[in-house]
């Protein structure tokens, strides 16, 4: 990416911000150069950037937009011979910025349609945009499709052909009847619940099919290096479909509506499918931080994923989530005020409403716009302020939309009724207080109306952004009018400082705000307007588009840097080859989330009861039996679970069981023996147990487990935020009370708290376990192959580094780089292969272990490593282990931040690999 000088050594947030700042400065320099060139060469001419606004009926300047889409750039705006190669941007939206009308079998008339997205991208010089979407017309025949595709290609547009049934089910059904109301807090349809359920299934199927059709077209036209920008709730499935085609594709998704709270979103039957599909994108954008926060909350509460300040993390993959408030092309509005036709409009309006303050509302006639609430508040203002009745007028522009829908027809009748009643009550023969228009205005007339307005009234009940407020501010640099803005509009986040914020449901508050705005002193109006005017003129639509695409590019860079620190997937073929070539193998396997059946996989509701009772994966029994029967194999199940759980699941196999992180050990044919250090102080258990019981009672769906050497409190199924708060309170209480002077370690999992004695880790238990195994099997040949697979907490990941031919000097990076080293001679491996004293715990454990190994009932081993692990640690390591660098395979399951060399995604992947391993040896 231009301006990126990152050396790849760090993925810290400061590095990302630094890169973005450099790109931002570069964009400003480029924009300044174009601006100066345009000013010098074309003073007094019509500007070269044009805007298509998101208001129905605004057809002005279509010729200029058409020129842009055809690639004909206005003279002076660009220097073709000096332009750098631009990155291609594939903009994918439900509708193209072009409406097609068929004139013959192979001829089409193309008309520019309104769309705010075009406005945002016209002024972007860095990218070469291509538009992909539905042309708004059904084209069933091949001749028509080919001719329309050819016609649209001249305008940089690529059509997606949807048949009438798909459009009805996908667009009119699922998008407009399900998603749009839900995202605006109107809820799901309630009229006929059974019919709704049936239609919902077919509409959702059509929605997925339509998204796949969009993905097919994108895939056909995608070129390496392109950026794909998906837009709005119509295409929530598209990021997943695109990533299935090409996982390296740069995909961003932006929502132009509000995103509801998780409590609203969770009512949607397809809630999880939609969230996971959006998370396939590299960057997810919203207008405001509130919407982004709601999305992250939905992912954590519904999907159980980890929310971070940067976004949502799933199995180590981070989807960045951020707020990108859209803007307008403010220069276009400011310049328009100087045009003669606009000045004429302004003069007419001033004469028409001379002596009266002008209040203005510009909205689509929609339930979410709060038009009835606005008019009722104006009525209350007139009731309480009779002296204003002939001094103020409300101009309400209500652009009709979805006129065939009964709910909208009812709304239109309601608004007309209220307007008629107020005008009849407060009007005269010569003047009425409300002028209501059920139509749109052209651009010049609208700019003039903005310019003469004293108070703009935006009372949206729920709005993604509402750019009317931006347009009003841009046209008010002369009059310094007051903006009354609903706190439920996204624009309130940006313009709240200069506007008067109101709750549109509170009619009394809105009426009082009208009085405050009409009587506001000029000095205060100046301050408020100046604050908002600076924001509107600096946070433009072009800046929004450039920022999003730049951050998308940088997010991909960030992901690549992050991926460098993520271990690769387990090379199964190589692991099996080395397995077959070895003669004495050690297989160390975890239990929970490694050999168990997944209980919370995508598409399956998590089952707390099943997870609390750990069960061996049913497809593993045959493979485990085969592996255990191979005399070259020694298999150890190393788990934090208690002895009872391991006995229940593995009692029938010929293997070693190590319970509670190796504190208890037995061969399934023998009895349990303890590997705990002597004089281990467990006096802290009762006090910690009381604390765990207290927090379990206070935290619904949490539970704790009391084992012989440790306690675990698990809040995986509790409310995410409440569980974290409770865990924090628990830790603070533990450290200041029950364990303040105890020799314990507190181990935090993603949603668990574990208290265990100091030094109790799986890695620390390995050398004790090895001694027992060597003693029992009377080994005469060293172990030449080690496979270690588990889903271990960070505290227990020392088990992975225990067998490394060379101990890492700088964390996991060093450990990982050794996997490519060639075979080392014995004198090269010797120093790091010693078993350090720190791994074996206190001396009391050494003594206990020695006694167990020298017991005559167990027999005398034929080498010294079985008799004394601590005094002869170096000798033990040489007699027991003879590992080459490529004969050791450590593998973490479902954890990308790990000291292991390799990764497996889930316990299903573990099962698949172990079955392959068993089949290969037979």
N, C-alpha and C positions, 0 to 999 in steps of 0.2 A: 504494500500500500504506500502511496506517495508520502514522503515525510517520515516513514517508519525507520528508525535506526536502532531498534531493539536488538540486542545481541543474543537474546534467547537464554540468558543466564538467570533470569528472574521472571516470575510471574506475579510479582507483588502489585497491589492496586496502584501504587505510585507510578510504576512503569506503564500501566495501561492509561492512566490519566495523562502522563507525560506524552505518550504517543498521540492521544486525542487532542491535546493542546497544540502540538505541532501541526497536526492536520487542520485544526481550526484556523490557525494563523495562516497556513498556506491557502486555505479557501478564501480568507478575507483578502489576501494579497491578489489572488486571481480575480476576485470580484471587483476589487478596486481598480485593477488594470483595465478590465472590460468597461467599467463605468466611466473612467477617464477618457478612454478611446471613443466611447459612444458620445460623450459630452462634447469633445473637441470637434468631431467630424459631423455631428448631426444636431447642432443646437437648433432648437425650435421645431424639430420634427417630432412626429408621433413616436413614443417609446417603443422598444422592440420586445418587451415582455408583456404577455397578455394572460388573462385569467379567465378560467371558466368557473363560475361560482356555483355553489351547491344550492341553487334556488330554481325551482321549476319555472320555465317561461323566460329565463334570461338568455336570449339568443344573440345578443349583441356581440360584436367582435369575433363572431364565428369564423369569418374569413381569415383573420389573423391566426386563430388557433389551427385552422385547417392548414395554413401555410407552415405552421410549426410542425404539425404531424406529418406533413409531406416532406419535411426536411428542408424547406426553403427558409433560410434564416434571413431576417431583415438586415439590410446592408448596414454595416458599421457595428453590429452587435458581436460579430465574431470575425477573427482572421483565420480563414481556413488553412493558410500555409503556415501559421504559427501555432496551431492548436496541437497539444499533445494527444496521443492516442487515448481515447476515453473508454472507461469501463462500461460494459453493457449492463443495463438494468432492465430486467423483465418484471414489469408491473402487472400483477395478476389481480383482477378485481371481478366481481360478478358481472358488471356491465362495462362495455367499452365506452370511451368518450365519443362514440359515433352511433347514431341510429340509422338503420338501413331500411329503405323502402324499395320494394321490387317494382321495376318498371317494365320488365319483359323477361323472357326466359333466361337471358344471360346479361341483363343490364340492371344496374342498381343506382338509386339515388341515395347519397350519403349525407346525412344532416348532423351537424355537431350538437351533441346533447350536453346539458349542464353537468358539471362534476367538479367538486372542490379539489379532488386529487390532481387534476390537470393543472390547476392553479399552482399547486405546490411544486410541480416538477418542471414547469415551463422555464423558470429562471435558473434551473440547475445546470451549470456548465460542465460539471465534472463527469456526467454520466450520459450515455446514449440510451434513451428509454425506448423500450418496445412494450406495447400494451397487449395483454391477453385477456379475453373475456367474451361474454355472450353479447351478440349484436342486437338482441331484443326482438328477433324475428325467427320464426320457424322455417327452416329450409330443408325439406325432406329429400329433395332430389340432388343427385350428384352434380348435374350441370350448374344448378344454382349455387351449390356450395363452392365449386371451383371458381365461378365468376365473382362471387362475393369475396372469397379469399384474395383473389387478385386485386379487386378494387380496394380492399382494406389495407393490403400490403403497401400501397402508395401512401397511406397515412400512418405507417408504422404500427398498424394494428393487426392482431392475429385472432381470428374468431374461434370460439368454442361452440359447436353446434349442439344445442339441446332441443329435444323434441317437446311437443306440447305437454305430454303427460309428465315428463321429468320436471319441466318448468312449474307445472301446477303443484306437484307433490313437493319438490325441493324448494322452490322460491316462494310461491304463495302459501304453501303448507308449512314446511318445517322452519324456514327462515322467518317468515312474517307472522305466522300463527303461533309458533312455539318460542323460538329464540329471541326475537325482537321484544315481545311483551315481557318475557322473563328477565332479560337484561335491563329493562326499564322498570323493574319492580312491579309489573302488572300481574305477574303470576301466570300459571299455566291455564289453558282453557278449562272452564268448569261446567259448561252447559250440559253436555252428555258425557259423563265420565267413561262409560263403556265404549261408546263410539269413538271418543277421543283416544282411548288406549289403542283401539284397533287401527285408527288412522295414523296414530303416532308411529307405529311400527313400519307402515308402508312409507310414510314421509321420511323417516330416518334412513330407511334403505335407499330411497331416492336421493337423499342428501349425500350419502356416502358415494353413491354411483356418480352423481354430478361432480363431486370433488375429484373422483378418480378420472373423470373425463377431462377436467381442467389439468390434472397432473400429466395425463397422456400428451396433451398439446404442449405443455411446458417442456416435457422431456424431448419431444420431437425437435424443438427449436433451441434447446439449451446448448451452449458452447462452454468449453472449459474456461473458468474465470468469471462467468456471469454471476450477477447477484439477482436472486429471485425474491421479490417483495410481495407477499400475499396480504390482501386487505379484507378485513371485516369478518363479521360472524357468518357470512355466507360460505367462507372457505376455511373453517376451523380444522377440517380433516386434511387439507391440502399439504401442510408441512410433513405429515407422516407419509403420505403417498409419494411425495418428492424424495424424501430420504430413503425410501425403499427402492427407488430407481437408482439413486446415487447418493451415498452417505456423505460424500465430500462436497455436495452442492451447498452453496451459501444461501440459507433460507431465513428470511425475516418475516414476522407476522405482526400486523398492527390492527388493533381494534378501534373503530371510530365511535362506538357507543360506550356507555358505562359498562363495567363488569360488576355484577352484583356481589353482595356478600356471600360467603360460603353457605350460610343458612338458606339463602334463596337458591343458589346454584345447585345445592344438593337435592332439591326436589325434582330436578331434571332426570328422567330415567337413564339417559345416555351420558350422565355427568362425567363418569370416569373416562369413557372413550374419547370424549371431546378434549378433556384436559390432557390426556396422554398424547393425543394427536398434535395439539398445539405445542407441547413440550418437545416435540421432535425438531422444532425450529431452533436456530442458533440464537436468535434475539427475538423477544416478545415485547411489543411496545403498547403503551396505553397513553391516553391524554393526560392523566393525573396520577399522582402517587397513590391516591385512595384506590383507584381501579387496579393498579399494579399490586397493592397490598392485598386487596380482595382476591386476586388471582393466586398469589402465593399462598394465602391462607386456605383457599380451596384445595390447592395441591397438597398441603400438609394435612389438612383435616380429612379430606376425602380419599386421597391416594396414599397418605401416610409417608410422604416424601419429606426431605429435609429442606426447609426454607432458610436461605442465607441472605445477607445484605445485598448480594449481587443477583440473586434469583432463586432457582429451584435446582437442587442436586438430586440426581437419581443414579445410583450405582456408579458414582464418581463422575458422571457426565453432568455438566452445569449448563442449564439453559438460562441465559441472562434475561432478566425482566427489569424493565426501566420505564420511566415516564418521559414522553416526548410531546409536550403540548404543541398542537398545530397552531399556525397563525394564518394571516392573510397577506396578499400582495398590497401592503399599505400604500406603496408609491402610486399604484394605479388609482386608488381612491383620491389621494391628495392631488395628483395631476388632473384628475377628471373635474375637480372643482373649478379649475381655471378655464375649462372649455366654454365657449360662448353659449352652447345649448344648455349647459348646466346652469350657467349664470342667469339665463333667461328663466329657467324653471325656478330658481331661487327667488328671483324678483317677483314672479307670479305668486308664489306661496306666501311671501312676506306681505304682499298686498291683500291676499285672500284672508290671512289670519292676523291682520294688523290689530294691535291692542290686546291680543290673547297669547297666553303661553301655550306652546305646542308640546304635547306629549305624544310619543310614538311607540308603537309595538309592531314588530315585523316577525311573523311566525308562519310556519306551516300549520294548517288547521288539523291539529293532531292532539290526541289525549294528553300527551306528555308536556305540551307547551304551556299549559295552565292559562289558557285564554279566558275561560269563565272566571277563574279566580282573579285575574287581572281586572276584568271589567267590574266585578262585584266590589273589589277594593276601591276602584275609582268611584263607584256609586256611594260607598261609605264616606269617602273623602268629601264628595259633594254634599252629603247629608250633614256632616259635621262642620263644613266650612262654606256656609251659604254665600259669603262674599266673593268666593272664587267661581261661582257657577257660570257667570258670563265672562270670565277672564281666562279660562283654560279650555282646551279642546284635546281630546284623545283621538289620534289617527291610528286605527288598527288595520294593518294589512294582513289578511289571513289567506294564504295560498292554499287552495283546495288540494287534497291528496287522498288517494284510495276512495274515491267517491262511490264505488260500488259496494263498499263494506258497510253493513248496517250500523255498526258502532260509530263510524265516522259520519254517517248521515244523521244519526241521533245527535252527535256533538254539534254539527252544523245548525240543526234546528234549535238546540239549546242556546247557542251563542246568539243567533238571530233574535230569539225571544228576549234574552236579557238586554241586548242592545236596544231593541224596540221599546221595552218597558222603561229603561233609563232615559232614552231620548224623549219619550212621551211625558215622563215625569219632570225632567229638568229643562227640556228644550223650549224654544219659542218659535214663532212663525219665521223668523229670520236666521236662527242659529240653533244648532243641536250640539250637545257636549261630546258626542261620539260619532266619528266618521268611520264606517266599517266597509272595507273592500274585500270581496271574495275573489281576489285575483292577484297576480304578481305585477310588479312594475318593472319597466326596463331599467337598465343600469344607470343611465343619466338622470332619470326621474328619481330614482332611489337615492342617489348621491345628493341631489338637491334637497330631498326630504330630510336626510340625515343632517344636512348643514343648517337647516332652519329650526331643528328640534331643540327644545330647552331641556326636556327630560326624556330619556329612553327607558322604557319599562320592559324588562325581561323577567318573566315569572315562570320559567320552566319548572315543572314538577320533577323532572329527571332528564338531563341532557348530557350527551357525551362531551360537548364543548360549548356550542352556540357561538358562532362567529359573527352574528348580528351585533353583538356588543363590541367586537373588535372593529367592525366596519363603522359603527357610530362614532367611536373614539377617533378613528382615522380622519373622519370628516368634520371634526369639531375643534380644530386648532384655532379657529377664529372665534366661535361663540362660547367655547368652554362649557358645554352643557353637562348635566349631571346624569350619571348612569345608575339606575336602580336594578340590581342584579340578584337573581335567585341564588341562594347558597347551594342549591342542588344542580346547578349548571357547572360543567367542568371549567368554564371560564372564570368562575369565582375564585379558583386557586391562583389564577394569574392576575386578575384585575380587582381582586378583593380589596386591596389597599386604597384604591381610588374610588371605587364604587360604594354605593350604600347597599349592603347585603341584607336580604330579607328572606323570611320563610314564606313562600307563596301561599301556604295553607293558612297562615295567620292573617286574615283579612284586615284586622285592626292594625297590625304592624305595617302592612303594605300601605294602608291609607295614611298612616302617620308619616311614613317615609316619603310619600308623595308631597305632603305638606312641607317636610324638611327640605326636599329638593327644590321646591318652588320658591322657598323663602331663604335659600342658602346665600350667604354673602359672597360677593365676587372673589374675594381673596381665597376663600376656602374652595370655591369652584375651580379657581386657577390651579391651586396645589393638587387637588384630586385629578384634574384632567392631565396636568403635566406628568404625573406619575404613570398614569395609564398610557398616555401617548408615547412615552419613551419605550414602554414595554411593547406596544403594538408595532412600532416602527423598527424595533430591533429583533423581535422574535417573529420573523416573517415565515410565510409558508415555504419559501425556498430554503431558509435556514433550517427549518424543521426537516425537510427532505434530506438535505445534505448531512445533517447531524445523524439522522437515523442510519443512512447508508454507510457513513463513516464508522459509526459504532458497530454496525453489523460486520464490516470488514475487520475491525479491530477485535471483535468478539471471536471471529474465526482464528485470528492470530493467537489470541489468548488461549483458545481451546487447543491449538497446536502446541503451544508452550506447555500447557497443562498435561497434554498427552505424552510429552517427552518424559514426564515424571511418573507416568502410569505404566506398570509392568505390562509386557505383552501377554497375550493369551497362551495358555499351556500348549507347547508344541507336542501334541499327542503322539504323532508318528515317531518322533525322535525319542520321546519318553518310553514308548513301547519297545523300540529298537534296543535302547540301552538296557531295558528290563530283561529282554530275552538274552542279551549277551552276558549278563551278570550271574553270579553263582550264589551270593549270600545277600538277600535283600531285606531291607527294613522299610515297612510301610506304616507311617504314623498318620492316623486319620482322626479328625475331629468328629463330633457327633451332631450337635445342634446346628441346623442350617447347612450341614455338610452331608450327612447320611440320612437326614430326615426328609419326609415328604413336605414340599412347600404348602403352606396353609394360607398364604396371602398373595398369591400370584395374581397378575392382571386378569381381570374378568371373573375372579373368584373372590367373594366376600371373605375377609379375614375371620377366622374362627378362634376365639380366645381359648375356649375349652380344649380344642384339639391341640393348640400350640402348647398349652400348659402340660399336656401329657405327651411327651416326646415319643414318637414311634419311628422305627426304622422304615426307610423307603421300601415299599413292597417289591419293587423291581430289583432290589439289591441282593436278595437272599441267595439266588443261584450263583451270582458272581462272587459274593463273599465266601460261599462254601467252596468254590473252585480255588480261590486265592488262598484260603486257609489250608487247603489240602495239599498245596504245593510245598514240598519239604524245603525248598530254597527260600521260602518267604517267612518272615516274622512280622506279624501284624499287631499293631498297638492302637487301640482306640483311646485317645487322650482327651478327656472331657472335664468340664466343670460340674457336670451332673453328679448326683450321688451314686452310691454303690447299687442301690436298689434299681435305679433306672437302667444302669448298664447291664446288670444281671438279667433284667426282664427282656432286653432287646438283643443281647449278644451271648446269652448263656449257652446257646446250642452250637456256637462256633469255636474252633480251636484257635484262640487268639489271646492276646494280653489286654487286660482292661485296666486303665488308670483313671480313677475317679477323683473328683474334686481337685483338678489340676495336678494330678500325680501324687497326691498325699496318701492314696490307697491304691494298692496294686495287687493284681492276681492274674495267674494263668487260669483260663476258664475251667481247666481240669483240677485246679488246686483251690486253696483257701485265700481269702483276702489277707494281706499283710500291710502294715502301716509303714510309710516312708516319711512320716512326720519327724521333725527334729525332737529330741528329748527335751523335757522341761518347757515345752511350748506353752506360753501363757495364753489361756483362753478365757480369762476372767472378764474380758470386755463383752462377751457374747450376750449376756442377759440384758445389759443396759442398751446395747444396740438393738436387740430384739424389741424392747419396749418402744424405742423410737420408730422402728419399722412398722410395728403394729399401729402406732398412733397415726402415721402418715397413710397407711393403708386404709384405715377407717375414714380418713378425711379426703381420700382421693378415689372417687368411684372408678371401678374397673382396673384398679391396680392390685397387685398381690406381691407377697414376699415369700421366699423359700429359706427355710432354716436347714442348713446342712451341718456336718460335723465340724468343719473347719472354716466355714464362711457363711455369710448371709447375703441374699440378693433381693433387692426391691425392684420390681419391674412395673413400669407405667406405660408400656407400649400402647395399650388399648384405652388409656385415659385420654381426656381432652388434651390435645397437644400443648397448648399454651399453659393450661392449668397444671399439667404434669411437670412441665419445665419449672414453673414457679415453685411447686411443691418440692421438687428435687433440690432446687437452690436453697430453699428454707431448711430442708433436711440436712444438707451438707454444712450449712452454717451452724446448725444446732449440734451436729456430730463433732465438728472440730472444736467448738467451744465447750463441749461437755463430755459426753461418754468416752470419746477416744482421744481427748486432748493429750493424755500422757501414755496412751497405749501404743504398743508396737504393732501397728496395723497399717495396711495400705487401703486406700479408698479408690476403687476403680470405677470410672464412669463409662458406661456404654452409651449408645445413641439414645436409649430410653430406659436406662437401668442404672442402679447404684449398687455396687458390690463392696462389702467390707471383708477383708481377709487378713491373715497374719502377714507380717513383713517377710518378704522373700519368697512367698508362695506364688510361683509362676510356672507355666508349663516348661519353659526353658530350663529353669532351675531344677526341675524334676527329671530332666532327660538323663543326666549322667547316672542318677540312682536307678532309673528304670533300665538303662543299658546294662548296669552291673548285674541286676537281677536276671535279665534275659540271658546274658552271657553265661552266668552261673548255671541257670536252669538247662540251657541247651548244650552246655559243654562245647561251646564253639571252638573250632580249630582253624577256621579260616576267617579272615576279617570281612566286615560288611563292606561290599563294594557298590551298593546301590541304595539310595535313600529317597523315598517319596514321602513328602509331608504335605498334607492337604487339610485345610481347616478354615473355619470362619471364627477367628480368634480375636479377642479384644486386644487393643494396642499393648496393654501390659504383658500379654502372653505371647507377643510376636517374637520374643527372644528365642522361641523354639525354632523359628525359621533361620535365624543367624547362627544357631548352635553348630550346624553342620557345614557352614560355609568354609571352603578350603582356605579362604583368607578373610579375616574379620573386617567388616567395613570400617573405614576410617572417617568417613563423613556421611554417615547415615545410609539411607537406602540407595543412594546413587552409586556409591562404591560397591555395595553388595550386588547391585544389578549389573554393573559393568563387568564383573568377573565371569558372568555366564558365557562370555565369548572368548575367554582366555583358553589357550591350548592346554593340553595335559601338562602337569607340572611334575618334575622329578621329586622323589621323596625328600631330598634335602631342601627343596624349595617350599614344600608344604609344611614341614615340621613345626616351625614356630607357631603359626596360627592354629594348628590342629591340636595344640594342648588344650586340655579342659581347664579353664581358669577356675581358681578357687572361688571366685564370686558366684559361680553358677551352682555350687553344690549346697549352699545354705550354711547354717551354723555347724560347728564341730560336733554338736550332739547328734546331728543326723548322720555324720560320718561313722561315728562309733556304733550307732544302731545298725547301720547298713553293714558294717564289718562283722558284727555279731551274726547277722542273718546269713552272711555268705560263708562264714567259717563253721557253721553248724554242721556236725558230722552227718546228721540225718539227710542233709541235702547232697552229700557227696563232696569230694574235693575236685575243684575245676583243674584243668590241665594247663592253665596259664595264670600269671600273677594278677591280671586285671580283675579277676573275680574275687580275690582275697582282700584287696585294699584299694578303694577308689580314690580317696583323698591323698594318702601319702604317695601313691604312684600314678597320679593323674596323667603325667606325660606318657608313661609306659602303657597305661590303659588306652589312651587315644591311639597309640601305634598298633596295639594288638587288636583292638576292636574295629577300627575304621581304616579303610584304605580307599578313600573316595577321590576320584578325579573330578575336576571342575564340572564336566558335562555329565556326570553320573549322579548329580544331586538335583532333585526337582522339588522346590518348595512352591506351594501354590495356595493363594488366598481365594476364598470363595465369596464373591459378592462384595469385596472391599478393595477399592483401588488405592487407597492410602495405606500402603503396607510395606513391610520389609521383605515380603516374599518375592521370589524371582518372577513368578507367573501368576496368571489370573484364570479363574473359572467363574462363569456368571452366576450359577445357582447350583443347588443340590441336584437338580436334574442333569446338569452338565457333569457333575461328579459321577452320578450313576452311569451315565453314558460312557464315560472314560473307563471306569472300573470294569464295566462289562466288556469293553474292548480289550482291556488288559487281561481279563480272565480268558476270553476266547483266544487271544494270541498265544497264551501259554499252554493251551490244550490242543 
